[in-house]
Amino acid sequence: MKAGFTGVRRVLAIKFRLIGDVLLTIPAMKALRATFPEADIHMLVPEGTQEVVQYHPVIDRVLTFKRDKKNQSLWRKLVKEKDLLRVVRDGKYDLTVNFTEGDRGALLSFLSGARYRIGYDSGGRGFPGQNRLYTHLGGRMNWDLHIMDMGQSLLSRFGVRGGDGTVDLFYPEGLRNRVRDLLWKNGLDPDEKTVVVHPTSRWMYKAWTTEGNAAVVDWLQDHGVQVVITCGPDDTERGMVAEISSLCASRPCVFPGTLSLLEFAALLDTSVAFFGVDSAPMHMAAALGVPSAAIFGPTKEHNWRSFGEGHLVIASDDSCRPCDDQGCDGSMVSDCIVNLSPAAVIVQLERWLVEWS
């Protein structure tokens, strides 16, 4: 018997969140592997997040679920749910773990037919009776912890422990050579010091000003490093990056939403540092051991800051932060971020520059 469970041959871990959240579940996945070394361990994640876990050696298979589109018909939603349920039931799982408090994960855990089902106490959120769908009910999600420690905390309640507690990221080796070629084609030497600047986020209330980012890019290049500016494929992000580039006195290389997640990982892996905001790219940098400097505003750095050593959190001393709001008064603009001056940010970057340069 291991951790109070017997006959566990197949495990399904469910994480219905965004890219960074999925990546930060790796320490918990390592605990599952350490406890059940001979089991097939699968992970179910939203489509679009799978790349950050699909090559990890502790995970045997990654399943995906496509998020509902707006205005999608009820019939189409039901068909999708039925298809997903069929895949989960065909997995014949002995143990499921729902790493969120959501309804869908709880229902899939129960309907999977797994003998053991671990999940969080919903605290009355979601549909009535949700907690009774689990055989092993943990406490509420503990927001006193870093998000990467929450999954391990849930599992440890039931004796599932082990692994090194770290987050790491794997990608096909060929992507590194592909990214090196891209850098050469854009006039950069991949063997010289490169800093990746990723100024955007899916949630733009986390973003700093275009003028501030341009000043940092110029300052970095004045200090003898190459700068590559990146963003996601969203038009708003691409527009912001184009404006930053136009404001730069220097001429940084720009990849405006043209890299896949794993190409971006390979780019990070060739760099000496990362500068950006509280976002999935920041976590990807940390997972690859790349020092990161990130601006934080409404979100709580003790939950989301880069894990490990050599990282810098840049934040204002405004008494109202962190508030967890989507901008001031719901405006999607966070004064605690946009009021940061380039000079104030660069002062902190100067001390950090000495550490990794």
C-alpha positions as CSV (number, residue, x, y, z in Angstrom):
1,M,0.0,0.0,0.0
2,K,1.3,3.4,-0.9
3,A,-0.1,6.6,0.7
4,G,-3.3,4.7,1.6
5,F,-4.1,3.8,-2.0
6,T,-3.9,0.3,-3.5
7,G,-3.9,-0.9,-7.1
8,V,-3.2,2.5,-8.6
9,R,-2.1,1.9,-12.2
10,R,-3.5,4.9,-14.0
11,V,-3.7,8.5,-12.6
12,L,-5.5,11.6,-14.1
13,A,-4.5,15.0,-12.9
14,I,-7.0,17.8,-14.0
15,K,-5.9,21.4,-14.2
16,F,-8.4,23.8,-15.9
17,R,-6.5,27.0,-15.7
18,L,-4.1,29.2,-17.8
19,I,-0.6,28.5,-19.0
20,G,1.3,29.6,-15.9
21,D,-1.1,27.7,-13.6
22,V,-0.6,24.6,-15.6
23,L,3.2,24.9,-15.5
24,L,3.2,25.5,-11.8
25,T,1.4,22.2,-11.2
26,I,4.7,20.3,-12.0
27,P,5.8,19.9,-8.4
28,A,2.5,18.1,-7.6
29,M,3.0,16.0,-10.7
30,K,6.4,15.0,-9.4
31,A,4.9,14.0,-6.1
32,L,2.4,11.7,-7.9
33,R,5.3,10.2,-9.9
34,A,7.4,9.6,-6.7
35,T,4.4,8.0,-5.0
36,F,3.2,5.9,-7.9
37,P,6.4,5.3,-9.9
38,E,4.9,2.5,-12.0
39,A,1.6,4.2,-12.9
40,D,0.6,5.8,-16.1
41,I,0.2,9.4,-15.2
42,H,-1.9,11.6,-17.5
43,M,-2.8,15.3,-17.3
44,L,-6.0,17.0,-18.6
45,V,-5.5,20.7,-19.4
46,P,-7.2,23.4,-21.5
47,E,-6.2,23.4,-25.2
48,G,-3.4,26.0,-25.7
49,T,-1.7,25.2,-22.4
50,Q,-0.4,21.7,-23.1
51,E,2.9,22.6,-24.6
52,V,4.4,23.6,-21.2
53,V,3.8,20.1,-19.8
54,Q,3.7,17.7,-22.8
55,Y,7.4,16.9,-22.8
56,H,7.9,16.6,-19.1
57,P,9.3,13.1,-18.2
58,V,7.0,12.6,-15.2
59,I,3.9,12.8,-17.4
60,D,3.0,10.0,-19.8
61,R,0.2,11.6,-21.7
62,V,-1.4,15.1,-21.9
63,L,-5.1,15.4,-22.8
64,T,-6.7,18.7,-23.8
65,F,-10.1,20.2,-23.6
66,K,-11.1,23.1,-25.8
67,R,-12.7,26.0,-23.9
68,D,-16.2,27.0,-24.8
69,K,-16.5,29.7,-27.4
70,K,-18.8,32.7,-26.9
71,N,-22.2,32.3,-28.4
72,Q,-21.7,28.5,-28.9
73,S,-24.9,26.6,-29.0
74,L,-26.0,24.6,-26.0
75,W,-26.1,21.5,-28.2
76,R,-22.5,22.0,-29.3
77,K,-21.4,22.4,-25.7
78,L,-23.1,19.2,-24.7
79,V,-21.5,17.3,-27.6
80,K,-18.1,18.5,-26.5
81,E,-18.7,17.6,-22.9
82,K,-19.9,14.1,-24.0
83,D,-16.7,13.6,-26.1
84,L,-14.5,14.7,-23.2
85,L,-16.3,12.4,-20.8
86,R,-15.8,9.5,-23.2
87,V,-12.1,10.1,-23.3
88,V,-11.9,10.3,-19.6
89,R,-13.9,7.1,-19.0
90,D,-11.9,5.2,-21.6
91,G,-8.8,6.0,-19.6
92,K,-10.0,3.6,-16.8
93,Y,-8.3,5.7,-14.1
94,D,-7.8,4.4,-10.6
95,L,-7.1,7.8,-9.2
96,T,-8.1,11.4,-10.2
97,V,-6.9,14.7,-8.8
98,N,-8.7,17.9,-9.5
99,F,-6.2,20.7,-8.9
100,T,-8.9,23.4,-9.0
101,E,-12.2,24.1,-7.3
102,G,-14.2,24.1,-10.5
103,D,-17.4,22.3,-11.3
104,R,-16.2,20.6,-14.5
105,G,-13.1,19.0,-12.9
106,A,-15.2,17.7,-10.0
107,L,-17.8,16.2,-12.3
108,L,-15.2,14.6,-14.6
109,S,-13.4,13.1,-11.5
110,F,-16.7,11.5,-10.4
111,L,-17.8,10.4,-13.8
112,S,-14.4,8.9,-14.6
113,G,-15.3,5.9,-12.5
114,A,-12.0,6.3,-10.5
115,R,-12.0,4.5,-7.2
116,Y,-10.0,7.3,-5.6
117,R,-10.8,11.0,-6.2
118,I,-8.9,13.8,-4.6
119,G,-10.1,17.4,-4.7
120,Y,-10.4,20.7,-2.8
121,D,-13.2,21.7,-0.6
122,S,-15.3,24.1,-2.7
123,G,-16.3,26.2,0.3
124,G,-19.9,26.3,-0.9
125,R,-19.0,27.6,-4.4
126,G,-20.2,25.7,-7.4
127,F,-23.1,23.3,-7.5
128,P,-24.6,21.9,-4.2
129,G,-23.0,18.6,-3.2
130,Q,-19.8,19.1,-5.2
131,N,-17.7,18.0,-2.2
132,R,-19.4,14.7,-2.0
133,L,-18.0,13.7,-5.4
134,Y,-14.6,13.2,-3.9
135,T,-13.4,10.2,-1.8
136,H,-10.6,12.3,-0.4
137,L,-11.6,15.9,0.3
138,G,-8.8,18.4,1.1
139,G,-9.2,21.8,2.6
140,R,-9.8,25.0,0.7
141,M,-7.0,26.3,-1.6
142,N,-4.5,27.8,0.7
143,W,-3.7,31.3,-0.6
144,D,-1.0,31.8,2.0
145,L,1.1,29.5,-0.2
146,H,2.8,30.1,-3.5
147,I,0.7,28.6,-6.3
148,M,3.4,26.0,-7.1
149,D,3.1,24.7,-3.5
150,M,-0.7,24.4,-3.4
151,G,-1.0,21.2,-5.3
152,Q,1.7,19.5,-3.2
153,S,-0.1,20.7,-0.1
154,L,-3.4,19.1,-1.3
155,L,-1.7,15.8,-2.1
156,S,0.4,15.6,1.1
157,R,-2.8,15.5,3.2
158,F,-3.3,12.0,1.8
159,G,0.3,10.9,2.0
160,V,1.2,11.6,-1.6
161,R,4.7,13.2,-1.3
162,G,8.0,13.3,-3.0
163,G,9.8,14.8,-5.9
164,D,12.1,17.8,-5.7
165,G,9.4,20.4,-5.4
166,T,10.7,22.4,-8.4
167,V,9.2,23.5,-11.7
168,D,11.1,22.7,-14.9
169,L,10.2,23.0,-18.6
170,F,11.2,20.6,-21.4
171,Y,11.0,21.1,-25.2
172,P,12.4,19.3,-28.3
173,E,16.1,19.9,-28.7
174,G,15.6,20.8,-32.4
175,L,13.8,24.0,-31.4
176,R,17.0,25.4,-29.9
177,N,18.7,25.3,-33.2
178,R,15.7,26.7,-34.9
179,V,15.6,29.7,-32.6
180,R,19.4,30.3,-33.0
181,D,18.8,30.4,-36.8
182,L,15.9,32.9,-36.3
183,L,18.3,35.1,-34.2
184,W,21.0,35.0,-36.9
185,K,18.4,35.9,-39.6
186,N,17.4,38.9,-37.5
187,G,20.9,40.2,-37.2
188,L,21.6,38.9,-33.7
189,D,24.4,36.6,-32.5
190,P,22.9,33.8,-30.4
191,D,26.2,33.4,-28.5
192,E,26.1,36.9,-27.3
193,K,24.2,38.0,-24.2
194,T,20.5,38.3,-25.0
195,V,17.6,39.6,-22.8
196,V,14.0,38.7,-23.6
197,V,11.6,41.6,-22.9
198,H,7.9,40.4,-22.8
199,P,5.9,43.5,-21.8
200,T,2.4,42.1,-22.3
201,S,0.0,39.7,-20.7
202,R,-3.3,38.1,-21.5
203,W,-4.6,40.5,-18.8
204,M,-3.4,43.9,-20.0
205,Y,-4.1,45.5,-16.6
206,K,-0.8,43.9,-15.6
207,A,1.1,45.9,-18.4
208,W,3.4,48.8,-17.8
209,T,3.7,51.8,-20.2
210,T,5.1,51.7,-23.7
211,E,7.4,54.6,-22.9
212,G,8.7,52.8,-19.8
213,N,9.4,49.6,-21.7
214,A,11.1,51.5,-24.5
215,A,13.4,53.2,-21.9
216,V,14.3,49.9,-20.4
217,V,15.0,48.3,-23.8
218,D,17.3,51.2,-24.7
219,W,19.0,51.0,-21.3
220,L,19.7,47.3,-21.7
221,Q,21.1,47.7,-25.1
222,D,23.3,50.6,-23.9
223,H,24.7,48.1,-21.4
224,G,25.9,45.8,-24.1
225,V,23.2,43.2,-24.3
226,Q,21.0,42.2,-27.2
227,V,17.2,42.7,-26.7
228,V,14.4,40.6,-28.2
229,I,10.9,41.9,-27.6
230,T,8.1,39.3,-27.7
231,C,4.4,39.1,-27.1
232,G,1.4,36.8,-27.7
233,P,-0.6,36.7,-30.9
234,D,-3.4,38.9,-29.7
235,D,-3.8,42.2,-31.7
236,T,-3.7,44.3,-28.6
237,E,-0.4,42.8,-27.5
238,R,1.1,43.1,-31.0
239,G,0.0,46.7,-31.2
240,M,1.7,47.5,-27.9
241,V,4.9,45.8,-28.9
242,A,4.9,47.8,-32.2
243,E,4.6,51.0,-30.3
244,I,7.4,50.1,-27.9
245,S,9.7,49.3,-30.8
246,S,8.8,52.6,-32.5
247,L,9.7,54.5,-29.3
248,C,13.1,52.9,-28.9
249,A,16.2,54.8,-29.9
250,S,17.9,51.5,-30.4
251,R,16.6,48.8,-32.8
252,P,15.6,45.7,-30.9
253,C,14.7,42.5,-32.5
254,V,10.9,41.9,-32.3
255,F,8.9,38.6,-32.5
256,P,5.3,40.0,-32.5
257,G,3.3,36.9,-31.5
258,T,5.1,34.8,-34.1
259,L,6.7,32.2,-31.8
260,S,4.9,29.1,-30.4
261,L,5.1,28.5,-26.7
262,L,8.0,26.1,-27.0
263,E,9.8,28.2,-29.5
264,F,9.5,30.9,-26.9
265,A,10.9,28.5,-24.3
266,A,13.9,27.8,-26.5
267,L,14.4,31.5,-27.0
268,L,14.4,32.0,-23.2
269,D,16.8,29.2,-22.8
270,T,19.3,31.0,-25.1
271,S,19.0,34.2,-23.1
272,V,20.7,35.5,-20.0
273,A,17.7,37.2,-18.4
274,F,14.0,38.1,-18.8
275,F,12.2,41.4,-18.2
276,G,8.4,41.6,-18.2
277,V,5.3,41.5,-16.0
278,D,3.5,38.9,-13.8
279,S,2.6,36.4,-16.6
280,A,3.2,32.9,-17.9
281,P,6.4,33.9,-19.7
282,M,7.9,35.0,-16.3
283,H,7.2,31.5,-14.9
284,M,8.6,29.8,-18.1
285,A,11.8,31.8,-17.6
286,A,12.1,30.7,-14.0
287,A,11.4,27.1,-15.0
288,L,14.4,27.2,-17.3
289,G,16.6,28.8,-14.7
290,V,16.7,32.2,-16.4
291,P,16.8,35.2,-14.0
292,S,13.7,37.3,-14.3
293,A,12.7,40.8,-13.4
294,A,8.9,41.4,-13.4
295,I,6.6,44.3,-12.6
296,F,3.8,43.4,-10.2
297,G,0.7,45.5,-9.6
298,P,-2.7,44.2,-8.4
299,T,-1.6,40.6,-8.0
300,K,0.0,39.2,-4.9
301,E,3.7,38.4,-5.4
302,H,3.8,35.9,-2.6
303,N,1.4,33.7,-4.7
304,W,2.8,34.4,-8.1
305,R,6.4,35.6,-8.0
306,S,9.1,33.7,-9.9
307,F,10.3,30.7,-7.8
308,G,13.9,30.1,-7.1
309,E,16.9,32.5,-6.7
310,G,18.1,35.4,-8.8
311,H,14.7,36.9,-9.5
312,L,13.5,40.5,-9.0
313,V,10.0,41.8,-8.1
314,I,9.4,45.4,-9.1
315,A,6.4,47.0,-7.4
316,S,5.2,50.3,-6.2
317,D,4.7,51.0,-2.5
318,D,1.1,52.1,-3.0
319,S,-0.9,51.1,0.1
320,C,-3.8,49.9,-2.0
321,R,-1.8,47.1,-3.7
322,P,-2.1,44.2,-4.1
323,C,-5.8,44.4,-4.5
324,D,-6.5,41.6,-7.0
325,D,-8.7,43.9,-9.0
326,Q,-8.6,44.1,-12.8
327,G,-7.3,47.6,-12.9
328,C,-8.4,50.6,-10.8
329,D,-12.2,50.7,-10.5
330,G,-12.5,48.0,-13.1
331,S,-10.8,50.2,-15.7
332,M,-8.3,47.5,-16.9
333,V,-5.6,50.1,-16.1
334,S,-3.6,49.8,-12.9
335,D,-2.3,53.0,-11.5
336,C,0.2,51.2,-9.3
337,I,1.9,50.0,-12.5
338,V,1.5,52.8,-15.0
339,N,2.7,55.4,-12.4
340,L,6.0,53.6,-12.1
341,S,8.6,55.8,-13.7
342,P,11.3,54.4,-16.0
343,A,14.0,55.9,-13.6
344,A,12.5,54.0,-10.6
345,V,12.4,50.7,-12.5
346,I,15.9,51.1,-13.9
347,V,17.4,51.8,-10.5
348,Q,16.2,48.4,-9.4
349,L,17.4,46.8,-12.6
350,E,20.9,48.2,-12.1
351,R,21.4,46.2,-8.9
352,W,19.8,43.1,-10.5
353,L,22.0,43.5,-13.6
354,V,25.2,43.1,-11.5
355,E,23.9,39.7,-10.2
356,W,23.5,38.0,-13.6
357,S,25.8,39.8,-15.9
